Amino acid sequence: MDSNISFPERWTAPPELIGPLQRETRLSRDGIGTAIGATAFLLAAIAIVLWAGAVQTKQTAHTAALRREGAQTAGRHHCDTPLRHRRFRVERRGLQE
């Protein structure tokens, strides 16, 4: 602090400067629990976003590979027995280009 500072004759320090020094503070047990919960929530959100991005990337690559290498087929579905038995026969036709 500069020792050459002069104050007016009737100047008094404001109450904020006269009082005791600030005391040290720290988080309470509830505050620590809240901070841990918020951190866990944030990490879970980041993990979900990364996982969803990886799934989307894999699905996009799979779709592109199917379009690039796949072929279309046509078929008819015949029911030889009543639906209660759930037996079906699939008649396949040749590939169409």
N, C-alpha and C positions, 0 to 999 in steps of 0.2 A: 504494500500500500504506500502511496506517495505521502511523505510527511509534510509536504508543502501545501497541502489542501487547507483552505480556511473556510469556516462555516459562518453564516450570519450570526449576530449576537443572540438572537432569541430562537435559534433553531434547536429543535429537539428531535431525536430519532423516533421514527414511527414504531408502534408497538411490535410489529413483526421483527424488528431488529433488536429490541430490548429483551424479549423473552428468552427462555432457555434454548439451547441448541436443539436441532431436530434429533429425535431418537431413532435408533435403528429399528427397522420393521422387517418382518418376514412373513411368508405365507402361513396361514393357519392349516390345520388338518383338513378342513373342508376345501380350502384353496388348493392344497396339494392334490387332493382327490379330483377336483375339477380340472386341474391342469393335466393330470394323468389321463383322465377320461377324454379330454379334448384332443390330446396328442394321439391316443389310441384311435379315436374316431377319424382324425386326419390321416393317419397311416393306413387305416382300413379303406378309406375313400381312395387314396392314391393306389393301393394294391388292386382295388376293383377296377379302376380306370385303366391301369396297365394290363390287367388280365383281359378286360373287354377289348382293348386294342389289339392284343395278341390273337385273340379268338377271331376278331374281324379280319386281321391280316391273313390268318390261315384260311379262313373261309373264302376270302377273295382269291387267294392263290389256287384253292381247290376248284372254285367256279371257273377260273380262267383255264385251268388244265382240262376240265371237262369240256369246255367250249372248243378248246384247241384240238383235243385228241378224241373227243366223243363222236358217236354216230347216232343217228336217230333210228328208232325202230317203231313199227306199228304192230298192234296186237289186238285181239279180241278176248273178252273174258266170257267163258261159258260156265253155266252152273249145271252140273250133271245130277246133283242131288238136292233135296230141299235145303233151305238155309239153316235149318236147325242142326244139320250135320257139319256145315261149314267146310265142305270139300269142294274145291274148285279146280277146274282144268283150264290152263292157259294155252291158247293157240298162238303160236308165234309165226310171224311172217319174216321175210328177208329184210335186210337192211335197206333203208331208203337214203339216197344221197341228195 
